Amino acid sequence: MLRILFCLIVLIFQSGEVRAAEQTQPNILWLSCEDLSSRMGCYGDNTVPTPNIDRLAREGIRYTNAFTATGVCAPCRHTIITGLYPMQSGAQYMRTTSKSSAMDEIEDPELREEAMNRRLYEATPPAGVRCFTEYLRGVGYYCTNNSKEDYQFVAPVTAWDESSNKAHFRNRAEGQPFFAVFNNTVTHESGIHGARRSPAKTDPASVTVPKFLPDTPVVREDIARYYDNIIELDAWVGEKLAELEAAGLADSTIVFFFSDHGDGLPRHKRWVYDSGTHVPMIVRFPDGFEAGTVDDRMMSFIDLAPTALTLAGVEKPDYMPGVCFTGSNASPPPEYVFMHRDRMDDTSHDTIRAVRDKRFQYVRNYRPDRPYLQLISYRDRAATMDEIYRLKKEGKLNADQWQWAVPAKPLEELYDTESDPDEVHNLASDPRHLAHMAKMREALEQWVQETGDPLATPESEVLETQVWPPKGEQPVTSTPEVVVTPTDNDTWEVTIECSTEGASIGYRESDSGPWTIYTGPFETDAKRLDVTAHRIGWKPVRVKRKLGGGAE
């Protein structure tokens, strides 16, 4: 009995050692929000208190030059999950898989008909591109998304262990490392439309109105409502950090805080300027790595996927152009970051590309014939837009608000963001900056070539030649072949193959629950298998197989 008891104790001790050894990778927690520029105390804006975000900054690294690839959510989220620029997949348009919820508000009959006839499609990256979370799952991470996807394609079932408004890292196996995303929508653009989302606490007289917006009581009220929502966001950040600490996981988890793009105010969201693409980015390491520091390196959202992989000890795929931007294995920073603007919603057509260094932003308008102010019904729900339309009609917009009034765009724009943070004084014709602008122009043209950017090519042509060639019809992933071989252990050895290049393969032994990523032959004693194959952007195929029999 004593010998048995001793053996049990040894086994329990050893199993504990195994569990402890299993989690050699850090947990990674992303706290993301929507439509928010750097309006927090830690970034120098004390309009409203943000104690929880400020605390995270004191305990972590605050990045001051973090930029999104574009000023709107769906193309940004495509970049986040794939590590690619949107134009590499035909994902640069807002949106490709659905139409605006404000379709009924398009009054112009010609624009309405055009919007109604716009084709829907899934963005399709090159073969072999996967949701980066699939690589994390492949090395044992439990990956959850709570809960927005909006990737411009239907995510393969292999992307997440769970993606829903109930997804949580607490559902992982004991000792399993996690990558978890929690996304808060309180600061979304819709929060200044219609009914109030948060208690009124901000005095409109206390807010700063950027030069490109008219300084009227209506505009100030919209901005004040933004700050009210930020108060609620900060409380949510505090709750999530407290939850992590209560679970005893703060000392093993790297925490990120960031927004998907800039404020959801006019001439913020959807634009390539700092107001639309310059976002907060805070990273806290559990060991206090560089705690309380400020980093001014240039960082783009194409760096998020490579960074998460590097922190987890996974080598990034060669197709990802970004680099790891934080931690002890951070790569040297790039000199430039790049942004774009294309079709917005269903009625605004544009092709704008931009490059940013630490001081200047160069903007190239590939459709200079199009005005800055085009109809976007969803955006026009904002009371601020009523003010802009009214003042434009009355001829009362001032010189700094020129973009709302002009009928066409200049071919090039250049802004000194140090002396002109609102980017209203175009220096493209200033001889003092011609040499620097030429250098930035060259960098932008090289980026356009490297990404295979179709620029102003009609979207319908991009669909037929790049996304779903040759006719713009969605391809179907090949049916996976499931080979089952009996073993001597009363189990089955299963091999799964799919002839579609780059397809993700997943399987499970029941009709519900998470899918396992197929990485090679495995043994099972299950009676049946549920198998799916899915190349991103293509239609997935699913088969059910009775083990020892045929397809169901």
C-alpha positions as CSV (number, residue, x, y, z in Angstrom):
1,M,0.0,0.0,0.0
2,L,2.8,2.4,0.9
3,R,4.6,1.6,-2.4
4,I,1.4,2.2,-4.3
5,L,0.8,5.5,-2.4
6,F,4.4,6.6,-3.1
7,C,4.0,5.8,-6.8
8,L,0.7,7.8,-6.9
9,I,2.4,10.8,-5.3
10,V,5.3,10.6,-7.8
11,L,2.8,10.4,-10.7
12,I,0.9,13.4,-9.4
13,F,4.1,15.4,-8.9
14,Q,5.3,14.4,-12.4
15,S,2.0,15.2,-14.0
16,G,2.2,18.7,-12.4
17,E,5.7,19.1,-13.7
18,V,4.4,18.2,-17.2
19,R,1.6,20.6,-17.0
20,A,3.9,23.4,-15.9
21,A,6.4,22.5,-18.6
22,E,3.7,22.5,-21.2
23,Q,3.1,26.3,-20.9
24,T,6.5,27.6,-21.9
25,Q,4.8,30.1,-24.2
26,P,3.3,33.3,-22.8
27,N,-0.4,34.0,-22.9
28,I,-1.4,36.8,-25.2
29,L,-4.4,39.1,-24.6
30,W,-5.6,41.7,-27.1
31,L,-8.0,44.3,-25.7
32,S,-9.2,46.1,-28.8
33,C,-11.7,48.9,-29.4
34,E,-13.2,50.6,-32.4
35,D,-13.0,54.1,-34.0
36,L,-10.7,55.7,-31.4
37,S,-7.7,58.0,-31.8
38,S,-5.3,58.6,-28.9
39,R,-7.7,60.5,-26.6
40,M,-6.3,59.2,-23.3
41,G,-4.4,60.8,-20.5
42,C,-1.3,58.8,-21.2
43,Y,-1.2,60.3,-24.7
44,G,-1.6,63.8,-23.3
45,D,-5.3,64.3,-23.6
46,N,-6.9,64.9,-20.1
47,T,-10.3,65.8,-21.3
48,V,-11.8,62.8,-19.4
49,P,-10.1,60.5,-16.9
50,T,-8.8,57.2,-18.3
51,P,-7.1,55.7,-15.2
52,N,-7.1,52.1,-16.4
53,I,-5.6,52.7,-19.8
54,D,-3.1,55.1,-18.2
55,R,-2.1,52.5,-15.7
56,L,-1.6,49.9,-18.5
57,A,0.7,52.5,-20.1
58,R,2.7,53.0,-16.9
59,E,3.2,49.3,-16.6
60,G,3.9,48.7,-20.3
61,I,5.3,50.3,-23.4
62,R,3.4,53.2,-25.0
63,Y,3.9,53.4,-28.8
64,T,3.4,56.8,-30.3
65,N,3.7,56.0,-34.0
66,A,1.2,53.1,-34.5
67,F,-0.7,53.3,-37.7
68,T,-3.5,51.2,-39.3
69,A,-3.3,50.2,-43.0
70,T,-6.5,52.2,-43.7
71,G,-9.0,54.3,-41.8
72,V,-11.9,51.8,-41.8
73,C,-12.6,48.5,-40.1
74,A,-13.1,45.7,-42.5
75,P,-9.9,46.2,-44.6
76,C,-8.0,46.7,-41.3
77,R,-9.3,43.5,-39.8
78,H,-8.3,41.7,-43.0
79,T,-4.8,43.0,-42.4
80,I,-4.8,42.0,-38.8
81,I,-5.9,38.4,-39.3
82,T,-3.8,37.7,-42.5
83,G,-0.8,39.9,-42.0
84,L,-1.2,41.2,-45.6
85,Y,-2.1,44.6,-47.0
86,P,-5.7,44.5,-48.2
87,M,-4.9,45.1,-51.9
88,Q,-3.0,41.9,-51.9
89,S,-6.3,40.1,-51.6
90,G,-8.8,42.4,-53.2
91,A,-9.9,43.4,-49.7
92,Q,-9.2,47.2,-49.9
93,Y,-12.9,48.1,-50.5
94,M,-15.3,48.8,-47.6
95,R,-17.0,46.2,-47.6
96,T,-16.9,43.3,-50.0
97,T,-19.2,40.7,-48.4
98,S,-22.2,42.9,-47.5
99,K,-23.8,46.3,-48.2
100,S,-24.3,49.3,-45.9
101,S,-27.0,49.2,-43.3
102,A,-27.9,52.7,-44.6
103,M,-28.8,51.6,-48.1
104,D,-32.4,52.8,-47.6
105,E,-31.0,56.3,-46.9
106,I,-29.5,56.8,-50.3
107,E,-31.8,59.3,-51.9
108,D,-30.1,59.8,-55.3
109,P,-31.7,57.2,-57.6
110,E,-28.6,56.7,-59.8
111,L,-26.4,56.1,-56.8
112,R,-28.9,53.8,-55.2
113,E,-29.2,51.7,-58.3
114,E,-25.4,51.5,-58.6
115,A,-25.2,50.4,-54.9
116,M,-28.0,47.8,-55.3
117,N,-26.2,46.3,-58.3
118,R,-22.8,46.1,-56.7
119,R,-21.5,42.5,-56.6
120,L,-20.6,40.9,-53.3
121,Y,-17.6,38.7,-52.9
122,E,-15.0,37.3,-50.5
123,A,-11.5,38.8,-50.5
124,T,-9.1,36.0,-51.6
125,P,-5.4,36.2,-50.6
126,P,-2.8,34.1,-52.4
127,A,-2.8,30.3,-51.9
128,G,-1.4,29.3,-48.6
129,V,-2.3,32.4,-46.7
130,R,-4.0,31.5,-43.4
131,C,-5.5,33.3,-40.5
132,F,-2.5,33.7,-38.3
133,T,-4.3,32.2,-35.3
134,E,-4.2,28.9,-37.1
135,Y,-0.4,28.9,-36.7
136,L,-0.9,29.6,-33.0
137,R,-3.4,26.7,-32.6
138,G,-0.9,24.5,-34.4
139,V,1.6,24.9,-31.6
140,G,-1.0,24.4,-28.8
141,Y,-2.5,27.8,-28.2
142,Y,-6.2,28.1,-27.3
143,C,-7.4,30.9,-29.5
144,T,-10.6,32.8,-28.8
145,N,-12.3,35.8,-30.4
146,N,-14.9,37.8,-28.5
147,S,-16.3,38.5,-31.0
148,K,-16.1,40.6,-34.2
149,E,-14.5,39.1,-37.3
150,D,-15.4,41.2,-40.3
151,Y,-12.3,39.9,-42.3
152,Q,-13.8,40.5,-45.8
153,F,-14.1,36.7,-46.0
154,V,-15.7,33.8,-44.1
155,A,-13.1,32.6,-41.7
156,P,-12.2,28.9,-41.9
157,V,-13.4,26.9,-38.9
158,T,-9.7,26.3,-38.1
159,A,-9.1,29.9,-37.3
160,W,-10.4,29.9,-33.8
161,D,-11.2,27.4,-31.0
162,E,-14.1,29.7,-30.3
163,S,-15.3,32.9,-31.9
164,S,-18.5,34.3,-30.3
165,N,-19.7,36.7,-27.7
166,K,-19.2,33.9,-25.1
167,A,-15.6,33.0,-26.2
168,H,-13.2,33.2,-23.3
169,F,-9.7,31.9,-22.4
170,R,-11.1,30.3,-19.2
171,N,-12.5,27.5,-21.5
172,R,-9.0,26.2,-22.4
173,A,-7.5,23.0,-21.1
174,E,-5.4,23.2,-17.9
175,G,-1.9,24.5,-18.6
176,Q,-2.7,25.4,-22.2
177,P,-1.4,28.8,-23.3
178,F,-4.0,31.2,-24.8
179,F,-4.4,33.9,-27.4
180,A,-7.6,35.8,-26.6
181,V,-9.2,38.8,-28.3
182,F,-11.8,40.9,-26.5
183,N,-13.3,43.7,-28.7
184,N,-15.3,46.6,-27.3
185,T,-17.6,48.6,-29.5
186,V,-18.7,51.4,-27.2
187,T,-16.5,54.0,-29.0
188,H,-17.8,53.0,-32.5
189,E,-19.0,55.7,-34.8
190,S,-22.6,54.7,-34.2
191,G,-22.2,55.9,-30.6
192,I,-22.7,59.5,-31.7
193,H,-25.7,58.7,-33.9
194,G,-29.2,58.8,-32.4
195,A,-29.7,57.7,-28.8
196,R,-27.0,58.3,-26.3
197,R,-24.8,55.3,-25.5
198,S,-23.1,56.6,-22.3
199,P,-24.0,59.0,-19.5
200,A,-23.4,62.6,-20.4
201,K,-20.3,63.6,-18.4
202,T,-18.2,65.7,-20.8
203,D,-18.7,69.5,-21.0
204,P,-18.8,70.3,-24.8
205,A,-17.0,73.6,-24.0
206,S,-14.0,71.6,-22.7
207,V,-13.3,69.7,-26.0
208,T,-10.9,70.6,-28.7
209,V,-12.3,70.9,-32.2
210,P,-9.8,70.0,-35.0
211,K,-9.2,72.7,-37.6
212,F,-10.8,70.7,-40.4
213,L,-14.2,70.7,-38.6
214,P,-16.4,73.7,-38.0
215,D,-16.4,74.8,-34.3
216,T,-20.1,74.9,-33.6
217,P,-22.2,73.7,-30.6
218,V,-23.4,70.7,-32.7
219,V,-19.9,69.5,-33.5
220,R,-18.7,70.0,-29.9
221,E,-21.7,67.9,-28.7
222,D,-20.6,65.0,-31.0
223,I,-17.0,65.2,-29.8
224,A,-18.2,65.3,-26.1
225,R,-20.3,62.2,-26.7
226,Y,-17.1,60.5,-28.0
227,Y,-15.4,61.3,-24.7
228,D,-18.4,60.0,-22.7
229,N,-18.0,56.7,-24.5
230,I,-14.2,56.7,-23.8
231,I,-15.0,56.8,-20.1
232,E,-17.1,53.6,-20.5
233,L,-14.3,52.0,-22.6
234,D,-11.7,52.8,-19.8
235,A,-13.9,51.1,-17.2
236,W,-14.2,48.0,-19.5
237,V,-10.4,47.9,-19.8
238,G,-10.2,48.0,-16.0
239,E,-12.6,45.1,-15.7
240,K,-10.7,42.9,-18.1
241,L,-7.4,43.6,-16.4
242,A,-9.0,42.8,-13.0
243,E,-10.4,39.6,-14.5
244,L,-6.9,38.6,-15.6
245,E,-5.5,39.3,-12.2
246,A,-8.3,37.4,-10.4
247,A,-7.5,34.4,-12.5
248,G,-3.9,34.5,-11.5
249,L,-2.8,35.1,-15.1
250,A,-1.4,38.6,-15.0
251,D,2.1,37.3,-14.4
252,S,2.0,35.1,-17.5
253,T,0.2,37.2,-20.0
254,I,1.3,39.9,-22.5
255,V,-1.5,42.5,-22.8
256,F,-2.1,44.6,-25.9
257,F,-4.5,47.6,-26.1
258,F,-5.3,49.3,-29.4
259,S,-8.0,50.6,-31.7
260,D,-8.9,49.3,-35.1
261,H,-8.5,52.8,-36.6
262,G,-9.0,56.5,-35.8
263,D,-12.1,58.3,-34.4
264,G,-15.5,57.7,-36.1
265,L,-15.9,61.4,-36.7
266,P,-16.0,63.1,-40.2
267,R,-12.5,63.4,-41.8
268,H,-11.2,61.0,-39.2
269,K,-12.6,57.5,-40.0
270,R,-12.2,56.4,-43.6
271,W,-9.3,58.7,-44.3
272,V,-5.5,58.1,-44.6
273,Y,-4.6,61.2,-42.5
274,D,-3.4,60.8,-38.9
275,S,-7.0,61.5,-37.7
276,G,-8.0,58.2,-39.4
277,T,-5.0,55.9,-39.1
278,H,-2.9,57.0,-36.1
279,V,-4.0,54.9,-33.1
280,P,-3.1,54.1,-29.5
281,M,-1.0,51.1,-29.0
282,I,0.1,49.8,-25.5
283,V,1.9,46.6,-24.8
284,R,2.5,45.3,-21.2
285,F,4.8,42.4,-20.5
286,P,4.4,40.3,-17.4
287,D,8.1,40.6,-16.5
288,G,8.0,44.4,-16.6
289,F,10.0,44.5,-19.9
290,E,10.6,48.2,-20.6
291,A,7.7,49.1,-18.3
292,G,6.8,52.8,-18.3
293,T,8.7,53.6,-21.5
294,V,7.6,55.4,-24.7
295,D,8.6,54.1,-28.1
296,D,8.4,56.2,-31.2
297,R,9.2,53.5,-33.7
298,M,7.1,53.4,-36.8
299,M,4.6,50.5,-36.6
300,S,1.9,49.3,-38.9
301,F,-1.0,46.9,-38.4
302,I,0.7,44.5,-40.8
303,D,3.1,44.0,-37.9
304,L,0.4,42.6,-35.5
305,A,0.3,39.1,-36.9
306,P,4.1,38.7,-37.1
307,T,4.4,40.1,-33.6
308,A,1.9,37.7,-32.0
309,L,3.6,34.8,-33.8
310,T,7.1,35.8,-32.7
311,L,6.0,36.3,-29.1
312,A,4.6,32.8,-29.1
313,G,7.9,31.4,-30.5
314,V,6.4,30.8,-34.0
315,E,8.3,31.8,-37.1
316,K,6.3,34.1,-39.3
317,P,5.4,32.9,-42.8
318,D,7.5,34.4,-45.6
319,Y,4.4,35.9,-47.2
320,M,3.9,38.4,-44.3
321,P,5.6,41.7,-45.1
322,G,5.4,42.9,-41.5
323,V,7.8,42.5,-38.6
324,C,7.7,41.9,-34.8
325,F,7.5,45.4,-33.3
326,T,7.8,44.7,-29.6
327,G,9.6,42.5,-27.1
328,S,13.2,41.4,-26.8
329,N,13.1,39.9,-30.3
330,A,11.7,43.0,-32.0
331,S,13.0,43.7,-35.5
332,P,14.5,47.0,-36.6
333,P,11.8,49.5,-37.3
334,P,10.8,50.5,-40.8
335,E,11.4,54.0,-42.1
336,Y,7.9,54.3,-43.5
337,V,4.3,53.0,-43.0
338,F,1.7,52.9,-45.8
339,M,-2.1,53.5,-46.0
340,H,-4.9,53.4,-48.5
341,R,-8.4,54.5,-49.1
342,D,-10.7,53.0,-51.8
343,R,-14.4,52.6,-52.1
344,M,-16.2,53.4,-48.9
345,D,-19.6,51.8,-48.3
346,D,-21.6,51.7,-51.5
347,T,-21.5,55.2,-53.0
348,S,-18.0,56.7,-52.3
349,H,-15.4,55.8,-54.9
350,D,-11.8,56.8,-54.5
351,T,-8.2,55.6,-54.9
352,I,-5.8,57.2,-52.4
353,R,-2.4,56.0,-51.2
354,A,-0.2,57.4,-48.6
355,V,3.2,57.0,-46.9
356,R,4.2,58.3,-43.5
357,D,7.5,58.8,-41.8
358,K,8.0,60.1,-38.3
359,R,7.3,63.7,-39.4
360,F,5.8,63.9,-42.9
361,Q,2.9,62.3,-44.7
362,Y,2.8,62.1,-48.5
363,V,-0.6,61.5,-50.1
364,R,-1.2,60.5,-53.7
365,N,-4.7,60.9,-55.2
366,Y,-5.1,58.5,-58.1
367,R,-8.6,59.9,-58.8
368,P,-8.1,63.6,-58.4
369,D,-11.3,64.3,-60.3
370,R,-13.3,63.0,-57.4
371,P,-14.2,65.4,-54.6
372,Y,-13.2,64.7,-51.0
373,L,-16.9,65.1,-50.0
374,Q,-18.9,62.2,-51.5
375,L,-22.1,60.7,-50.3
376,I,-21.8,58.1,-47.5
377,S,-25.2,57.5,-46.0
378,Y,-23.9,55.8,-42.8
379,R,-21.4,58.6,-42.1
380,D,-24.0,61.2,-42.9
381,R,-26.1,60.1,-39.9
382,A,-23.7,62.2,-37.7
383,A,-25.0,65.6,-36.7
384,T,-21.6,67.0,-37.5
385,M,-22.2,66.2,-41.2
386,D,-25.4,68.2,-41.2
387,E,-23.3,71.1,-40.0
388,I,-20.8,70.6,-42.8
389,Y,-23.4,70.4,-45.5
390,R,-25.2,73.5,-44.1
391,L,-22.0,75.6,-43.9
392,K,-20.9,74.5,-47.3
393,K,-24.2,75.5,-48.8
394,E,-24.0,78.9,-47.0
395,G,-20.4,79.4,-48.1
396,K,-19.2,79.7,-44.5
397,L,-16.5,77.0,-44.3
398,N,-13.2,78.6,-43.5
399,A,-9.8,78.1,-45.2
400,D,-8.7,75.2,-43.0
401,Q,-11.9,73.3,-44.0
402,W,-11.1,73.5,-47.7
403,Q,-11.4,69.8,-48.3
404,W,-15.2,69.9,-47.8
405,A,-15.7,72.6,-50.4
406,V,-13.4,71.9,-53.3
407,P,-14.9,70.0,-56.3
408,A,-11.7,68.0,-57.0
409,K,-8.4,66.9,-55.3
410,P,-4.8,67.9,-55.9
411,L,-2.7,65.1,-57.4
412,E,-0.3,65.2,-54.4
413,E,-0.5,66.3,-50.8
414,L,2.3,66.7,-48.2
415,Y,1.9,67.5,-44.6
416,D,4.3,68.3,-41.8
417,T,2.6,66.6,-38.9
418,E,4.8,68.3,-36.3
419,S,3.8,71.9,-37.2
420,D,0.4,71.0,-38.7
421,P,-1.0,68.0,-36.7
422,D,-4.5,68.5,-38.3
423,E,-2.9,68.2,-41.8
424,V,-4.7,71.1,-43.4
425,H,-1.8,72.9,-45.0
426,N,-0.7,71.1,-48.2
427,L,3.1,71.6,-48.7
428,A,3.3,69.7,-52.0
429,S,4.2,72.8,-54.0
430,D,6.6,74.2,-51.4
431,P,10.1,74.1,-52.9
432,R,11.7,73.6,-49.5
433,H,10.1,70.1,-49.3
434,L,10.4,68.9,-52.9
435,A,13.4,66.7,-52.3
436,H,11.8,65.0,-49.3
437,M,8.5,64.6,-51.1
438,A,10.4,63.0,-54.1
439,K,11.9,60.4,-51.7
440,M,8.5,59.6,-50.2
441,R,6.9,59.4,-53.6
442,E,9.5,56.9,-54.7
443,A,8.9,54.8,-51.6
444,L,5.2,54.8,-52.2
445,E,5.6,53.8,-55.9
446,Q,7.9,50.9,-54.8
447,W,5.2,49.7,-52.3
448,V,2.6,49.9,-54.9
449,Q,4.7,47.6,-57.1
450,E,5.5,45.2,-54.3
451,T,1.9,44.7,-53.3
452,G,0.6,44.3,-56.8
453,D,-1.8,47.2,-56.1
454,P,-4.4,47.5,-58.8
455,L,-4.9,51.2,-57.9
456,A,-7.8,52.7,-59.8
457,T,-8.6,49.5,-61.8
458,P,-12.4,49.2,-61.7
459,E,-13.5,46.9,-58.8
460,S,-15.4,44.6,-61.1
461,E,-12.2,44.0,-63.1
462,V,-10.2,43.4,-59.9
463,L,-12.8,40.8,-59.0
464,E,-12.5,39.0,-62.3
465,T,-8.7,39.2,-62.7
466,Q,-7.3,39.1,-59.2
467,V,-9.9,37.8,-56.7
468,W,-11.8,35.1,-58.6
469,P,-10.3,34.8,-62.1
470,P,-11.3,34.4,-64.8
471,K,-15.0,35.2,-64.6
472,G,-15.4,36.5,-61.1
473,E,-17.1,33.3,-59.9
474,Q,-16.3,31.9,-56.5
475,P,-14.2,28.7,-56.7
476,V,-15.0,25.7,-54.6
477,T,-12.4,24.0,-52.4
478,S,-11.7,20.4,-53.5
479,T,-13.4,17.7,-51.5
480,P,-11.0,16.3,-48.9
481,E,-10.0,12.7,-49.3
482,V,-10.2,10.8,-46.1
483,V,-8.2,7.5,-45.9
484,V,-8.9,5.3,-42.9
485,T,-6.7,2.3,-42.0
486,P,-7.4,0.0,-39.1
487,T,-4.6,-0.5,-36.5
488,D,-3.7,-3.3,-34.2
489,N,-5.0,-1.2,-31.2
490,D,-8.7,-1.3,-32.3
491,T,-8.3,2.2,-33.5
492,W,-8.2,3.9,-36.9
493,E,-5.3,5.7,-38.5
494,V,-6.7,8.7,-40.5
495,T,-5.0,10.6,-43.3
496,I,-6.7,13.6,-44.9
497,E,-5.7,15.3,-48.2
498,C,-7.0,18.1,-50.2
499,S,-5.9,18.9,-53.7
500,T,-6.6,22.7,-53.4
501,E,-3.4,24.5,-52.8
502,G,-3.2,26.2,-49.4
503,A,-6.5,24.9,-48.1
504,S,-7.0,24.6,-44.3
505,I,-8.2,21.2,-43.2
506,G,-10.1,20.6,-39.9
507,Y,-11.8,17.7,-38.3
508,R,-13.9,16.7,-35.3
509,E,-15.4,13.6,-33.9
510,S,-18.9,15.0,-33.2
511,D,-21.4,17.4,-34.8
512,S,-20.5,20.2,-32.5
513,G,-17.6,21.7,-30.6
514,P,-14.3,23.1,-31.8
515,W,-12.5,21.8,-34.8
516,T,-9.0,20.3,-34.7
517,I,-6.5,21.5,-37.3
518,Y,-5.3,18.6,-39.4
519,T,-1.4,18.6,-39.5
520,G,-0.8,14.9,-40.3
521,P,-2.0,11.3,-39.9
522,F,-3.6,10.6,-36.5
523,E,-5.2,7.7,-34.6
524,T,-8.7,7.7,-33.2
525,D,-11.3,5.3,-31.8
526,A,-14.2,7.5,-32.9
527,K,-17.1,6.0,-34.8
528,R,-17.3,8.9,-37.3
529,L,-15.5,12.1,-38.4
530,D,-16.6,15.5,-39.5
531,V,-14.1,16.9,-42.0
532,T,-13.9,20.3,-43.7
533,A,-11.4,21.9,-46.2
534,H,-11.4,25.6,-46.9
535,R,-9.1,27.9,-48.9
536,I,-9.8,31.5,-47.8
537,G,-12.1,33.2,-50.2
538,W,-13.3,30.0,-51.7
539,K,-16.4,28.0,-50.8
540,P,-15.6,25.4,-48.1
541,V,-16.4,21.7,-48.5
542,R,-17.5,19.4,-45.7
543,V,-17.8,15.7,-45.6
544,K,-18.9,13.3,-42.8
545,R,-17.2,9.9,-42.7
546,K,-18.1,6.8,-40.9
547,L,-15.0,5.0,-39.8
548,G,-14.9,1.6,-41.3
549,G,-17.6,2.6,-43.8
550,G,-18.1,5.3,-46.5
551,A,-19.2,8.9,-46.6
552,E,-22.5,9.6,-44.8
